[in-house]
């Protein structure tokens, strides 16, 4: 690591981070330097002796990195309902990408309730924004501690325009979805997401998705997909996703890439090879969470003994949150699949992945980091609180799967460039002052499946647009986050 040269000219700043190792998000080796923040920007990086600051912190021995960008979240409602966003700022996250897996909070005003899948975002009453621009305006009026960049959910568009979701959309309904999405895209949405695995969109044919997605044709928009099948049909589903990107002329993001079930362990070698070939012809990215278990709505069909299943919430039986389905079934004197049906609507954690696949996908050069945490679960997956420190501590420091610089790049510059978040994901003069300071020898996830809300270790300071939101293990009252609109970012 090298020392920065003296940087003349600057006399005063708001915050001065002195003597830390700058890992700037580019992937290049870290270097020792001071970093000055003024207003919402980084104003200098170098040797800043003599510069006066309203607040100065000695961060020698710590890493000064761009704030982490969580490329896959379900925080659409959480940023309004719990704007302190402690689950994210406590692990160094400064920007969240919402509206994933086909489910976004807007634009829809449900006629009568919402299907169970939509409870990923909380109660039905949260869906109160028929216009996407109004949702973004609400974020601007009532900002959170983090920046919010939003996708529009294809399932949400279906809910807005269709009374029966268990069929393909008609031509008129597709036309209405296109118009609704076009308004959202113009208002600042980053792109479109699908959750073709879920019942609410499972009957949507490929052509329906292409027709909606090609609203973005030739633009910087993104098509992010929870693919139709991540198990036995994972390769066919990957081909579908790539085809949608080609036919709609838009970038493709494979969400939380994985291969599910023992029969498919190891197939990531083939899926990653296919993504690599595709990336030479079209724009493709992927994200991953660093765990061998996933979490989503409770599916009774996954409770037939193929894997361990832990309940995360249940509307009718909230007392069962945090328990394994086999234990609940034993207490109730029934089969696990029947117990699961009685718990619905509910959520669950599924222990369904292979560690070697997780490592292989994480090490792949195009892979970003996304938590996929569910903030409204009573007993959430530990990824909600631990994803980014787990990558830094377990996979980078302990296992050496990634270098520190590579790990930071996947959390910062890579998603900033993929989503077009201008002047984010970098430590350099002129970039937005989204900054995370952490101790590289200490940083670690402490959240577990039994105690999933434990705060991570080693995150010292976090700034969002120059406002401090985390200091010494505690949150601050500041809410400096912004809605990051496409075209005005």
N, C-alpha and C positions, 0 to 999 in steps of 0.2 A: 504494500500500500504506500502511496506517495503523499507528501504534504503539499497543500495548495500554496501558490504564491500570493504575496501581498496584493490586496485589491484596493487601490486608492479611490477617493472620491466620496464614498458614503460616510455621512457623519452621524445620522440618527436612524433608528428603526424601532419598530414596536416590540419585536421579539428577536433575541439573539441566542442561537444555539451554538455553544462554544466547544470546539475541540473534538467533535464526534467524527466517526467514520462515515462519510457520505457514500451510500450505495444508491446511485441516482436513478435506477430503473432501466438503464440502457443495457445492462448485462456486463459492462466493463468492470474491472477491479475497483474496489472501494478505495477512497482516499480521505485523508484527514483534512478537514476544513471547517470553518465556521459558516453558519447559514443564517441570513438575516431575513426577517419577514416584516413587511409594512403593508397595512391595509389587507387586501386579500391576495397579495402576491409575494413570491420570493423575490427579493430585490438584490441579493448578492450571495455568492458562494465563493469563499476564499479565506485568506487571512485577514481578519477584520479587527485587529487590535486597535483600540482607541475609539471604536464606534460606540456611541451611547445608545442604550436601549431601555425602553420602559420595563421590560422583563428580560433578564439574562439567565440562562441555564448552562451550567457546566455539564456537558454530556460526553466527556471523555470516556472511552471504553464502550460507549453505546453506538448503535447504528442510527443514522439519520436517513430515512427512506421516504419515498413518496407515500402518501396515504394509500392503503390497500383498496382495491376496487373489487367488490364482491360481484362476480359476473353472473351469478344465478341466485336470486332470492325470491321470497314470497312476502316481502315487506310492504306491499302496497298499502295495507291498512295500518300496519304497525307504525309507520312513520307519522301517521296522524294520531293514532290512539296512544302511542307511547313514544313521543318524539325525542326523549333522551337517548333512545337506541343504545342502551348500555350493552346489550348483547353484541353489538357490532363495534362501537368505539373502544370497548375494553380489549378488543383483539386487534386494534389498529386500522379498522375499516373506516374510510371516509366517504365512500360512494357505494351505493347499492343499485343494482340493476333489477328492476321489478317486472311484474307482468309475465312471468315465465310459465311454462307447461300449459299454455293455452288459457290460463286463468288470470285476468287482470281485474282490478276493481272498477274500471271504467273502460268503455262507455256502455253502461246498461242500467236500467231501472227495472228490475224484475217485476213481472206482472203478479206473480204469486210465489213467494219463496224462491229458494235456489236449490239445485241438486246437491247431493252430499259432497261431491268433489269440490264445489265452490267454498266449502267450509275451511279449505286450506288458508283462506284469507280472513277467517273469523265468522262472526254471526251474519245472517242474511241482511240485517239492517245496515251493514257497512256499505252495501252496494246501492249508493245513492247519487251516482254521477252519470246521468244519461249522455253527457257531453264530456269528451276526454279533455278538452281545453279547460273546462270547469274544474276538473280534478287537478290539473297542473296549477291552475290559479289558486286552488285551496292550499296546495303545497307551498306556494309562494307567500300566501297570507299567513300561514301557520307552519313555518319551517321546522324541520327536524334538526338533530345534531349532525346528520349526514346529508350529503348530496343524494338526489334521487334521479335516476335515468330510467325511463319507462318503456316497456314493450306493451303492445296491445294483444290480448289473448283471443285466439280464434274461437275458443269455446265461449268466451264472453260475447263475441259478436253473434254466435249462433243463438245464445240465450236471449239476446236482444231482439232477434228477428224471427225465431222459430218457436212454435208452441210444442213441438215434438222433436226432441233432440236425437232420438234413436232411429234416424233415417238420414239419407242424403238431403242436402238443401235443394230446393227447387231453383230454377233459373232466376225467378223474381227475388227469392231470398238471398241468393248469391249476389245479385245486383245490389240489394239493400245492404248487405254486409260490406261490399266493396265501397259503397258510398260512406258508410259509417267509419270504416277504416281510413279512407282517404281524408276525411275531416280530422281524424285523430293524428294521422301522419303529418298533415299540414300544421296542426297545432303544436307538434314537437315530439311525438312518439318516435322512439328509435327504430321501431320495426314491429314485426308480427311474430308471435309465438304460437306453437301448437302443442297439444297434449293428446296425440292420436291414440295413446294407450288407454285413455280414460273413456268410460261409457258415453260421456256427453259429446265426444267427437269421434268415437270409434267408427261410426257409420259414414263419416265424411270421406268420400273418395279422394284420390290424389288430385284429380282435376279441380275439385272444389277449393282445395288449398291453393293451388296454382292461380286460380282465378282471383282469389283475394290477395295473394302475395304479390301479383304482378302490378298492383297499384304502385309498388316501389321500383319497378323495372328501371335499371340503369342508374339508380340513385345510390346513396351511401347507406340505405336501410339494411336491416338485418332480419333474416328468417331464422329464429331459434326454435328447436324442436325437441320435445320429449317424444322420442320416436315411437312408432306403433308397437314395436316389440323389441325388448332388450334381452330376450332369452333365446329360444330356439330360432326365431325369425330375425335375429339381430342384423344379419348381413343383408337380407331382403329389405328390411326397414331402412338401413343405411342407404341402400340404392334409391329408395323412394325419396329420402331427404335430399340426396344429391340431385335427383331429377327435378324436384321442386325448385331448388336453387337455380338450375340451368334454365328450366322452362320459364321461370318468373324473372330471370336475370337479376338475381339478388344474392348477397353473401349468405352462407349457411353456417349456423352454429349448432353443433351436436351437443345437446344439453346433458349434463351429468353422465358422460359416456361410461358405459359399463357393459358387462356380459353376465347375465343372471343364471344361476343354477349350476350344480356340479357338472352336468352334461355339457355345459358350454365353457367351463373354465379353460383358459388358454386361447380362446377365440379372438382375444384382443390383438393377437399377432396379425390376424387376417384383417380385422376392421381397421387397425391403424395403417396397415399397408394400403388398404383401399383409400383411406382418407389422404394418404401421402400422394397417391397417383392422381386423385381428384384435385388436390391443391395445385397441381401444375396446370390445370385447365380452368378452375373456378376458385372463388374465394371461399375458403373453408376454415372453421375454427372449432374447438371443442373445449369443454370445461369438465372438471372432475372434483369430487369431494374426497378427502383423504381417510376414508373409512371403508370397512368391509360390510357395512349395513346401510340400507337405505330407509327412507321414511316417507309415507304418504297416507292416503286414505286406507282404512282397513278393508281388505278384500277377503271375504270368507273362503274363496277358492285357493288362497295362498295359505290356508290354515289346515291343510290336510296332511301335515307331518313332513313336508318337504324341507322346512327350515324353522328356525326359532323365530317366533313372532311376539313382540312386546307391545302392549296397548299404550298409546300416548294420550288419548282422550276418548271420552264417550259421552254423548249428550245425555243419555238416559241412565248411565251407570258411571258417573264421574269417579266414584270410589275405586274403580278398577284401573285407573291410570297408573302406569309404571309396573304393571304385572304381566307376566307371560300368559299367552292365551291358553296354554296347556294347564296352568295352575287355576285359571278362572274356570275352565271346563271341568276340571276335577271337583272344584267346590260346588259347581252347579249340577254335577252328575250328568253331563252330556258330552258329546263329541266337540272338539275344538271348533269345527266348522259351524256347528249350531250355536255355540257360545259367541262366535264372531257375529253371526246374524242378529243375535239378541242385543249386541252392543251397538249396532249401527244406529245413526251415523257415528263414526269413530275414526281414529287414526291409529297407525301402527308403525313400528320399526321392524324391518325384515333383515335378518342376518343371511344374506344371499349371495355374497360376492367372494372372490378369491383374492388374497393379498397380492399375489404375483401380478394379476391383471391390474389391480389398483396401481401398483408401482410402475408397471409398464406404461400405462396410460398417463400417469403423472409425469414420467420422464420424457414423454413425447414432445418434440419442440413446439408444436402448435397449441399445447394445452394450457388453458387458463385455470384459475382456482375459483370455484363457486361453492358456497356453503350449502345451498338448498335447504337451509334451516326453516322450520315452521314455527314462527314466533307465537302463535296462538295455542299451541299444544300445551296441555297441562303438564305433561312429562315429556319434554322435547328430546329429540336426538341431540347428542352432545355437539354435533357439528354447528348448531346454532351459536354456541359460545366459544368453540374451540378450533374451528377450521384453520385459520391462518397461523396461529401459533403452533398448531400441530405440524403444518408443513415446515415451518422454520425450525422447530425444535426436534421433532421426531425424524422427519424424512430428510432434512438438510443436515442438521448438526449431528444427530446420532447415527443415522444410516448412511449419510453421504450420497443419497440418491441424487440430490441436486446440490450445486454450490449455493452459497448464500446469495450471491449476485443473481444467479439464475432463478432461484425461488422468488426473490423480490421482483424480478422482471415479469414473471408470470402473474404476479399480483397487481402490477402497476402499468408499466408501459404497454405490455401486450394487450390487455383489455381496453386500455385507453385508445390505442390505435384501432383495434377491431371495431369498437363502438363509435369511433369518431369523436371522442371527448377531448376537444382541443385544449392544450395547455394543462392537461391533467396527467398524472402518472409519471412525473418527472421532478427531480430536484435540479433546477437550473434557474437562472435569472429570468424573470418574466412569467414563469409558470405559476399557476394558482398555488396558494400556500396550504395545500393539503399535505400534511407531513406527519409521519409516525416515527417516534424515537423509541427504540427497544434495546434491551441488553441481549446480545446474541448468545451469551453464555448461559443465560437464565430462561429465555423465552420458551414457553411450553404451554400446551393445553392441559388444563386440570379438570375439565368437564369429562364425566364418565357416563356410561349408560345408566348407572344407578344414581349418580348425582350430576345431572346434565347441565346445571346452571352455574357451576363453579367458574369464577372468572380466571382468565389465563394469567400466567406469571410472566413478568419481564417487559410488559408494555409500560413505558415511562411517561410519555407525553404524546398527545394526539391533537393536531390542529386541523380545522376545516375552514377553508377560505380565510385563514389567518386567525380564526377564533379558537381558543383552547377548549376542547371538549373532554379531555382526559388528562389527569395529572396525578402521578404517584399512586395509582391504583384506585382512583376515585373519579367519578364523572363531574363535570362542571355544568353550570346552569345555562351556558351559552347554547343557542340553537342557530348556528350560522350556515346550515345546509341550504342548498338551492335545488330547484327543479331544473335539471339540465335538459333543455329542449333541443331537439335536432334542428340544425340550421341556425341556432343562436347560442352555440355552446362555447 
